[in-house]
Amino acid sequence: MRVVMDADDQVGFLAFTALWGKLPFLELFEILAEKRGCGIGEAAVRAWEEEMRGRGFDLVITSTKANADAQHFWRKMGYVDCGVLTVRNKAAEVLFQRVI
């Protein structure tokens, strides 16, 4: 898990794993609501992508609930849809990928 800081304040976190030991998956990502929209989240994701690139990966994935605001964030960041997880016939998570 990584803590996201703004100056001396903790404003969010991200957590990731490597699926099958080969595919970086950003499984949790949260920025405080009052800190959204000012570039902190984008900077945190880009830093994570750089770390993954440094580890030799060239593709990363993440997911979000079927939530329009979160989906917009990932698409704006250059991620593209790559699947949907359905639970009880309802979209529960939208999967995104990005070549880094």
GUMILUM-506717 format. One record per residue (C-alpha): residue number from 1; x, y, z; residue in one letter. Coordinates in nm, 2 decimals. Example, Ala and Ser with C-alpha at 12.3 -4.5 7.8 and 13.67 -1.06 7.14 Angstrom:
BEGIN
REC 1 1.23 -0.45 0.78 a
REC 2 1.37 -0.11 0.71 s
END
This chain:
BEGIN
REC 1 0.00 0.00 0.00 m
REC 2 0.12 0.35 -0.08 r
REC 3 0.00 0.66 0.11 v
REC 4 -0.07 0.97 -0.11 v
REC 5 0.05 1.29 0.04 m
REC 6 -0.02 1.66 -0.02 d
REC 7 0.26 1.85 0.15 a
REC 8 0.24 1.70 0.51 d
REC 9 -0.12 1.58 0.48 d
REC 10 -0.22 1.22 0.40 q
REC 11 -0.49 1.27 0.13 v
REC 12 -0.53 0.92 0.00 g
REC 13 -0.39 0.58 -0.07 f
REC 14 -0.34 0.32 -0.34 l
REC 15 -0.28 -0.05 -0.32 a
REC 16 -0.18 -0.29 -0.59 f
REC 17 -0.09 -0.65 -0.66 t
REC 18 0.05 -0.85 -0.95 a
REC 19 -0.21 -1.08 -1.09 l
REC 20 -0.05 -1.42 -1.16 w
REC 21 0.28 -1.25 -1.07 g
REC 22 0.28 -1.09 -1.42 k
REC 23 0.02 -0.81 -1.44 l
REC 24 0.01 -0.51 -1.21 p
REC 25 -0.34 -0.45 -1.08 f
REC 26 -0.42 -0.13 -0.90 l
REC 27 -0.68 -0.27 -0.67 e
REC 28 -0.76 0.02 -0.43 l
REC 29 -0.73 0.39 -0.50 f
REC 30 -0.89 0.67 -0.31 e
REC 31 -0.83 1.05 -0.28 i
REC 32 -1.02 1.25 -0.02 l
REC 33 -1.32 1.42 -0.19 a
REC 34 -1.20 1.77 -0.10 e
REC 35 -0.87 1.70 -0.27 k
REC 36 -1.00 1.57 -0.60 r
REC 37 -0.97 1.76 -0.92 g
REC 38 -0.64 1.93 -0.84 c
REC 39 -0.40 1.68 -0.99 g
REC 40 -0.30 1.48 -0.68 i
REC 41 -0.47 1.16 -0.80 g
REC 42 -0.32 1.19 -1.15 e
REC 43 0.03 1.24 -1.00 a
REC 44 -0.01 0.94 -0.77 a
REC 45 -0.13 0.71 -1.06 v
REC 46 0.15 0.84 -1.29 r
REC 47 0.41 0.77 -1.01 a
REC 48 0.27 0.42 -0.97 w
REC 49 0.29 0.36 -1.35 e
REC 50 0.65 0.48 -1.35 e
REC 51 0.73 0.24 -1.07 e
REC 52 0.57 -0.05 -1.26 m
REC 53 0.76 0.05 -1.57 r
REC 54 1.08 0.05 -1.37 g
REC 55 1.00 -0.31 -1.26 r
REC 56 0.98 -0.42 -1.62 g
REC 57 0.60 -0.41 -1.68 f
REC 58 0.45 -0.25 -1.99 d
REC 59 0.08 -0.29 -1.91 l
REC 60 -0.13 -0.21 -1.60 v
REC 61 -0.49 -0.27 -1.51 i
REC 62 -0.74 -0.13 -1.26 t
REC 63 -1.11 -0.14 -1.20 s
REC 64 -1.38 0.07 -1.06 t
REC 65 -1.74 0.03 -0.96 k
REC 66 -1.99 0.11 -1.23 a
REC 67 -1.96 0.48 -1.14 n
REC 68 -1.96 0.75 -1.41 a
REC 69 -1.72 0.99 -1.23 d
REC 70 -1.46 0.72 -1.16 a
REC 71 -1.48 0.58 -1.51 q
REC 72 -1.43 0.93 -1.65 h
REC 73 -1.11 0.97 -1.44 f
REC 74 -0.96 0.65 -1.57 w
REC 75 -1.05 0.73 -1.93 r
REC 76 -0.91 1.08 -1.90 k
REC 77 -0.59 0.91 -1.77 m
REC 78 -0.56 0.71 -2.09 g
REC 79 -0.70 0.38 -1.97 y
REC 80 -0.93 0.19 -2.19 v
REC 81 -1.21 -0.05 -2.11 d
REC 82 -1.11 -0.41 -2.11 c
REC 83 -1.40 -0.59 -1.94 g
REC 84 -1.69 -0.59 -1.69 v
REC 85 -1.73 -0.80 -1.38 l
REC 86 -2.10 -0.88 -1.33 t
REC 87 -2.25 -1.00 -1.00 v
REC 88 -2.61 -1.12 -1.00 r
REC 89 -2.65 -0.99 -1.36 n
REC 90 -2.55 -0.63 -1.26 k
REC 91 -2.23 -0.46 -1.36 a
REC 92 -2.02 -0.45 -1.04 a
REC 93 -1.68 -0.35 -1.17 e
REC 94 -1.55 -0.20 -1.49 v
REC 95 -1.20 -0.31 -1.58 l
REC 96 -0.95 -0.08 -1.75 f
REC 97 -0.60 -0.12 -1.89 q
REC 98 -0.32 0.11 -2.00 r
REC 99 0.00 0.04 -2.19 v
REC 100 0.28 0.22 -2.01 i
END
